[in-house]
Each structure stands twice: as structure tokens, then as C-alpha cells.
Amino acid sequence: MKNKIFNTNNDLTGFITRITLGLILFPHGAQKMLGLFGGYGFNGTMNFFTGSLHMPWIIGFFVIIIEFVGALSFIAGFASRIWSALTIILFIGIIFISHIHNGFFMNWFGNQKGEGYEYHLLIIGLSVATLVNGSGKYSVDKLINKDEIRRRATANN
């Protein structure tokens, strides 16, 4: 199981997809967790999720963790397959809870009631690519997998 999670191709595709995901998700997660970039921080975000959106606290907590810790893990290349799966689930939920009724397109010209879901589909697509490919070059996953391969080779000798 560990090998499936941390196994990765040593290529630039995984590197590019996970870095892109991490850099896009980080500001959103930092808003929710730390209050950076004009966000409300952890307590304010949890109050919004549970009070205004009537979301169970555990769901709100996981949204914050996936967007903040997941973004940092993508950037480091740690367990990118797990974070990709969680990101896919999160963004499917976001589409159906908040954006499906606004249509496909983002609200570029301010003539819609809200944002469409095209951005969310891009995040899901990058997450699927990372889920399939793994973390790629320059990742913690690559180091973990290399150590696992070395340990197995030593054990077999």
C-alpha cells in the first residue's frame, strides 16, 4: 500500500501538476487557515462554514486542512496521490454545493449571480493527472520510494 501511495515517475509532468496545484490552492488555504490574503483565518472561516453555510464542523475542518496542508504537501511532493484524491472530492463537492447553478463560465464581466465551475474542473483535472502520475521529480515521495526500493533490495540479498 505504501508503495502505491508514494510511487512516482521521476518526470517533470508530476512536478508541474503538483506545483501548479500547490501554488493555486495555497492562497485559498492560507486565507482560511491563517487569515492571509484578506481571509478570515481558521476561527472566522469555521464560523462562516458552520453558521452561515450550516455545514457540519468536521466538513469545514477538512475543507481548511485539504486546502492548506494539502497545498503545502503538493508543493513538497508529499503523498500527492492522497491529496489529489481529497482535492477531487472537495472540488466536486464545491461544484455541486456552490457553483453548478451559475453555469460553466466564471463571472468575468460581473453579469452572473456567481461564479461558474470552470476553475473547479481545472483543479480536478490537475488532481487527476497527479493522482495517476504521482509527485514526479524533486518530491518527498520520490525520496520515500527510493528508500523503500533500497530497503527491499537489501532485504532480498
C-alpha positions in Angstrom: 0.0 0.0 0.0 2.8 2.4 1.0 4.5 1.7 -2.4 1.3 2.6 -4.3 0.9 5.9 -2.4 4.5 7.1 -2.7 5.4 5.5 -6.1 6.1 8.2 -8.7 7.6 8.6 -12.1 10.8 10.7 -11.9 9.4 13.1 -14.5 8.5 16.7 -14.9 4.8 16.1 -15.5 4.1 15.2 -11.9 6.3 18.0 -10.7 4.4 20.5 -12.9 0.9 19.4 -12.0 1.6 19.2 -8.2 3.4 22.5 -8.1 0.6 24.2 -10.0 -2.0 22.7 -7.7 0.0 23.7 -4.6 0.6 27.3 -5.8 -3.1 27.7 -6.7 -4.5 26.1 -3.6 -2.1 27.7 -1.1 -3.6 31.3 -1.1 -7.1 29.9 -0.6 -5.9 27.6 2.2 -3.9 30.4 3.7 -7.0 32.7 3.7 -8.9 30.0 5.6 -6.2 28.8 8.0 -4.1 31.9 8.7 -6.2 34.9 7.6 -3.7 35.8 4.9 -4.7 37.4 1.5 -7.8 39.0 3.0 -9.1 35.8 4.6 -10.8 35.3 7.9 -8.4 32.8 9.5 -9.4 29.5 11.0 -12.0 30.6 13.5 -13.7 33.1 11.2 -13.8 30.5 8.4 -15.2 27.8 10.7 -17.8 30.3 12.0 -18.8 31.0 8.4 -18.9 27.4 7.4 -20.9 26.3 10.4 -23.0 29.4 11.0 -23.8 30.9 7.5 -23.5 27.7 5.4 -24.8 25.3 8.1 -22.0 22.9 7.3 -21.0 20.3 9.8 -17.9 21.4 11.6 -15.9 18.3 10.5 -16.6 19.1 6.8 -15.5 22.7 7.4 -12.4 21.5 9.2 -11.5 19.1 6.3 -12.0 21.9 3.7 -9.5 24.0 5.5 -7.0 21.2 6.0 -7.2 20.0 2.4 -6.7 23.5 1.0 -3.9 24.5 3.4 -2.0 21.3 4.4 -2.8 19.7 1.0 -1.3 22.8 -0.8 1.9 22.6 1.2 2.1 18.8 0.7 1.7 19.3 -3.1 4.5 21.8 -3.1 6.7 19.4 -1.2 5.6 16.4 -3.2 4.5 14.5 -0.1 1.6 12.0 -0.5 0.4 13.8 -3.6 -1.9 10.9 -4.6 -3.8 11.1 -1.3 -4.0 14.9 -1.5 -5.1 14.6 -5.1 -8.0 12.2 -4.2 -9.1 14.5 -1.4 -8.9 17.6 -3.6 -11.0 15.9 -6.3 -13.7 15.0 -3.7 -13.5 18.5 -2.3 -13.9 20.3 -5.6 -16.7 18.0 -6.8 -18.5 19.0 -3.6 -17.8 22.7 -4.1 -19.2 22.5 -7.7 -22.4 20.9 -6.6 -22.9 22.9 -3.4 -22.0 26.3 -4.6 -21.4 26.7 -8.4 -23.5 24.3 -10.5 -26.4 26.7 -10.7 -24.2 29.5 -12.1 -23.2 27.5 -15.2 -19.9 26.7 -16.6 -18.2 30.1 -17.1 -16.5 32.2 -14.5 -18.1 35.6 -13.9 -15.6 37.6 -15.9 -17.9 40.5 -16.6 -20.0 40.6 -13.4 -23.2 39.7 -15.2 -23.9 36.4 -13.4 -25.2 35.8 -9.9 -22.0 34.0 -9.0 -19.0 32.1 -10.4 -19.3 29.1 -12.7 -17.4 25.9 -12.2 -14.7 26.0 -15.0 -11.9 26.8 -12.4 -13.0 23.8 -10.3 -12.8 21.5 -13.3 -9.3 22.6 -14.0 -8.3 21.8 -10.4 -10.0 18.4 -10.7 -8.1 17.8 -14.0 -4.7 18.6 -12.5 -5.6 16.5 -9.5 -6.5 13.5 -11.7 -3.2 13.9 -13.6 -1.3 14.0 -10.3 -3.3 11.0 -8.9 -2.3 9.0 -12.0 1.3 10.1 -12.3 2.4 10.8 -8.8 4.6 13.6 -7.5 7.3 13.4 -10.1 10.8 15.0 -9.8 12.0 16.8 -6.8 9.5 15.3 -4.4 9.4 13.8 -0.9 7.5 10.9 -2.4 10.5 10.1 -4.7 12.8 10.1 -1.7 10.5 7.8 0.3 10.1 5.5 -2.6 13.8 5.4 -3.3 14.4 4.5 0.4 11.7 1.8 0.1 13.3 0.3 -3.0 16.8 0.4 -1.4 15.4 -1.3 1.8 13.7 -4.1 -0.2 16.9 -4.7 -2.3 18.9 -5.0 0.9 16.4 -7.4 2.5 16.4 -9.6 -0.6 20.2 -10.0 -0.6 
